[in-house]
Amino acid sequence: MTQRCTVAIVGSGFAGSLLARVLAVLGHDVVLLERGAHPRFAIGESTTPLANLSMERLASRYGLTDCYQLAAHGRWLEHFPQLRRGLKRGFTFYRHHPGQPFANRGFDSERLLVAASPTDAVADMHWLRADVDHHFVREAVAAGVEFRDRVELTGAVIDGSGVRLTGQRDGAALDLRVQILIDASGPGGFLARQLSIPSGLRRTKTRSALVFSHFSGVAPMADVVPGLPAGPYPDDWAAVHHLIDGGWMYALRFDHGVTSAGFALSPRGLADVSASATPDPEVLWRRLLHRYPTIGAAFGEATPLMPLAFRPRIQHRLTRAAGKRWALLPHAYAVVDPLFSTGIAWSLRAIERLALAFEGGPPDAKALDRYARQLRVEADQIDRLVAGAYEAMAHFDLFAAHAMIYFTTVSFAEIHQRLVRRDSETAAWSGFLGVGDALLEPLPRESHRRLRTITRGRGRPGTVGQRRAFAAWAAAAIAPRNVGGFADPAAHHLYPVDLDILVDRHALLGLSREELLGGLPALRGVAPVSAA
Ligand SMILES: Cc1cc2nc3c(=O)[nH]c(=O)nc-3n(C[C@H](O)[C@H](O)[C@H](O)COP(=O)(O)OP(=O)(O)OC[C@H]3O[C@@H](n4cnc5c(N)ncnc54)[C@H](O)[C@@H]3O)c2cc1C
């Protein structure tokens, strides 16, 4: 069959489906093409306040009520209880050491908790992607998107008049003519192969392998390390990060008792536990649980709900994110590492940008070039932040100090977008992770440089003096944007959402005390973001 459309989107993860739907709402003729079929498993589950802000802006600008309802845990439960998700109150970190149980040293424990929301009702979520992605596909279809699953695409040719896509479905030939093609197929890279887009992986410093699955029966940390001082939220209702030598483990607890978990290991971290670069995932998993007894206790009785999987390298990067008549969504362009949960928020920001670019008709080469340039600097920025965090894992004090750069950057962005520059255009095009902010943008690079000097690039923890000097540098560097009260020794690494500190620091946002007080309902999730 031959068909003409304005836009074809390849890949129906949440990102492809949501963009397809917005473009259909804008009046474009959209076809969404999927290799598999929904519901299907996917990782990449933990959202953040910036992700939810994007969801709210998309909701109000394009009339997508469900996106507003799915942007806070309380609203989600009220409107979509059937879509499975997990409560995420913040970011929890523990440092574990080989052969030793996690030490409860009270407030001196190697434990960092940063709340992302003041209450469960307005909290972030982990998305059970099988349910959420399926929901977005159904909504796209309801908005008029033509969806075809089980499609095998074999060709994409771009010429002066448009893009020709060829392939097959159920044995029948498929021949599509579109004006513009969006690749949302993830790191599988449909368009990268078709257009021979060169790899840009050399730009990415982070390197990690991954072993992962979904599990039932994971014990909460509170059960395996009883008596830890209370934090700003229950430790486990968060994106839990277990830092180990040369890597870390994520554990994301869903409300229905399933936990998504995986170890990301640097090449050195993998070599510490495996002689093989492609180990048997079961053996690797058991070895890691044995090496870190408290993680072993938490996962000792857990059952994998699907076979453990191993990926020798999760990083992916291309040299360009857009060209004439084509664009890649972030996950198809660059993958760094799940540390700090940047993927969903970044994808949603890119969806906002492309949606804006399509508002007056298919975007021209200039608009696509702007999109590509922005993604390029942002991918580098994510990588610098994560590469620095891997260096910092050498010692908990270094890690906690480096993490303050991330938390300051995202909390400043969130509050700025909620209270100061609320219009969609400005918020969508504001740089991710401090890009474009003269004070914040240089920090991940500088932090990484300083950390490498301390660790000598070999995981050395440095001296007490070096670590103190690094923490002092980080605290001073973030001070002009530190609206969250981070890097405060009196906090003992336990950071609630502190609105008093925010009000006191109103001037950092360029607001008067009264202006900030007037904006507090928006921060508490009482008032939605504007549709402007
Ligand atoms: C280990 C890991 C953990 C992560 N954890 C987090 C996290 O906690 N928080 C976070 O914010 N981000 C996380 N991310 C990032 C997150 O996974 C991505 O941001 C997110 O999955 C992007 O969604 P997407 O819809 O763009 O792509 P995907 O979810 O990858 O969907 C792509 C779709 O395209 C389809 N497809 C592929 N090839 C073709 C083809 N040739 N033709 C047609 N269809 C095709 C696939 O079947 C799939 O349905 C993580 C990433 C990794 C690697």
The ligand as an SDF file (V2000), in Angstrom:
LIG
                    3D

 53 58  0  0  0  0  0  0  0  0999 V2000
   19.3310    0.9180   32.0800 C   0  0  0  0  0  0  0  0  0  0  0  0
   18.5440    2.1630   31.8600 C   0  0  0  0  0  0  0  0  0  0  0  0
   17.7960    2.6560   32.9070 C   0  0  0  0  0  0  0  0  0  0  0  0
   17.1150    3.8650   32.7350 C   0  0  0  0  0  0  0  0  0  0  0  0
   16.4560    4.3990   33.8070 N   0  0  0  0  0  0  0  0  0  0  0  0
   15.8620    5.5790   33.6830 C   0  0  0  0  0  0  0  0  0  0  0  0
   15.1870    6.1630   34.7810 C   0  0  0  0  0  0  0  0  0  0  0  0
   15.1060    5.6090   35.8750 O   0  0  0  0  0  0  0  0  0  0  0  0
   14.6070    7.3840   34.6040 N   0  0  0  0  0  0  0  0  0  0  0  0
   14.6480    8.0220   33.4050 C   0  0  0  0  0  0  0  0  0  0  0  0
   14.1460    9.1470   33.3130 O   0  0  0  0  0  0  0  0  0  0  0  0
   15.2390    7.4590   32.3260 N   0  0  0  0  0  0  0  0  0  0  0  0
   15.8410    6.2690   32.4440 C   0  0  0  0  0  0  0  0  0  0  0  0
   16.4310    5.7070   31.3540 N   0  0  0  0  0  0  0  0  0  0  0  0
   16.2500    6.3300   30.0490 C   0  0  0  0  0  0  0  0  0  0  0  0
   14.9030    5.8580   29.4780 C   0  0  0  0  0  0  0  0  0  0  0  0
   14.9640    4.4770   29.2810 O   0  0  0  0  0  0  0  0  0  0  0  0
   14.5980    6.5540   28.1490 C   0  0  0  0  0  0  0  0  0  0  0  0
   14.6270    7.9250   28.3290 O   0  0  0  0  0  0  0  0  0  0  0  0
   13.2230    6.1510   27.6310 C   0  0  0  0  0  0  0  0  0  0  0  0
   13.0900    4.7610   27.5460 O   0  0  0  0  0  0  0  0  0  0  0  0
   12.9830    6.7820   26.2810 C   0  0  0  0  0  0  0  0  0  0  0  0
   11.7550    6.3350   25.7770 O   0  0  0  0  0  0  0  0  0  0  0  0
   11.4830    6.2720   24.2140 P   0  0  0  0  0  0  0  0  0  0  0  0
   10.0260    6.1510   24.0500 O   0  0  0  0  0  0  0  0  0  0  0  0
   12.1980    7.3900   23.5440 O   0  0  0  0  0  0  0  0  0  0  0  0
   12.2560    4.9720   23.7120 O   0  0  0  0  0  0  0  0  0  0  0  0
   12.0480    3.4420   24.0190 P   0  0  0  0  0  0  0  0  0  0  0  0
   11.4030    3.2300   25.3160 O   0  0  0  0  0  0  0  0  0  0  0  0
   13.3910    2.8160   23.8040 O   0  0  0  0  0  0  0  0  0  0  0  0
   11.0470    2.9360   22.8940 O   0  0  0  0  0  0  0  0  0  0  0  0
   11.4670    2.7030   21.5830 C   0  0  0  0  0  0  0  0  0  0  0  0
   10.3900    1.9400   20.8400 C   0  0  0  0  0  0  0  0  0  0  0  0
   10.7950    1.8350   19.4870 O   0  0  0  0  0  0  0  0  0  0  0  0
   10.5440    0.5180   19.0210 C   0  0  0  0  0  0  0  0  0  0  0  0
   11.4790    0.2490   17.9290 N   0  0  0  0  0  0  0  0  0  0  0  0
   12.8080    0.0240   18.0050 C   0  0  0  0  0  0  0  0  0  0  0  0
   13.3250   -0.1690   16.7780 N   0  0  0  0  0  0  0  0  0  0  0  0
   12.3020   -0.0600   15.9050 C   0  0  0  0  0  0  0  0  0  0  0  0
   12.2020   -0.1590   14.5010 C   0  0  0  0  0  0  0  0  0  0  0  0
   13.2690   -0.4410   13.7400 N   0  0  0  0  0  0  0  0  0  0  0  0
   10.9980    0.0010   13.9140 N   0  0  0  0  0  0  0  0  0  0  0  0
    9.9080    0.2710   14.6690 C   0  0  0  0  0  0  0  0  0  0  0  0
    9.9400    0.3690   16.0210 N   0  0  0  0  0  0  0  0  0  0  0  0
   11.1210    0.2120   16.6270 C   0  0  0  0  0  0  0  0  0  0  0  0
   10.7610   -0.3550   20.2400 C   0  0  0  0  0  0  0  0  0  0  0  0
   10.0990   -1.5940   20.0960 O   0  0  0  0  0  0  0  0  0  0  0  0
   10.1680    0.5340   21.3430 C   0  0  0  0  0  0  0  0  0  0  0  0
    8.7920    0.2900   21.5130 O   0  0  0  0  0  0  0  0  0  0  0  0
   17.1410    4.5200   31.5010 C   0  0  0  0  0  0  0  0  0  0  0  0
   17.8670    3.9890   30.4350 C   0  0  0  0  0  0  0  0  0  0  0  0
   18.5760    2.8330   30.6110 C   0  0  0  0  0  0  0  0  0  0  0  0
   19.3700    2.2880   29.4480 C   0  0  0  0  0  0  0  0  0  0  0  0
  1  2  1  0
  2  3  1  0
  2 52  2  0
  3  4  2  0
  4  5  1  0
  4 50  1  0
  5  6  2  0
  6  7  1  0
  6 13  1  0
  7  8  2  0
  7  9  1  0
  9 10  1  0
 10 11  2  0
 10 12  1  0
 12 13  2  0
 13 14  1  0
 14 15  1  0
 14 50  1  0
 15 16  1  0
 16 17  1  0
 16 18  1  0
 18 19  1  0
 18 20  1  0
 20 21  1  0
 20 22  1  0
 22 23  1  0
 23 24  1  0
 24 25  2  0
 24 26  1  0
 24 27  1  0
 27 28  1  0
 28 29  2  0
 28 30  1  0
 28 31  1  0
 31 32  1  0
 32 33  1  0
 33 34  1  0
 33 48  1  0
 34 35  1  0
 35 36  1  0
 35 46  1  0
 36 37  1  0
 36 45  1  0
 37 38  2  0
 38 39  1  0
 39 40  1  0
 39 45  2  0
 40 41  1  0
 40 42  2  0
 42 43  1  0
 43 44  2  0
 44 45  1  0
 46 47  1  0
 46 48  1  0
 48 49  1  0
 50 51  2  0
 51 52  1  0
 52 53  1  0
M  END
$$$$
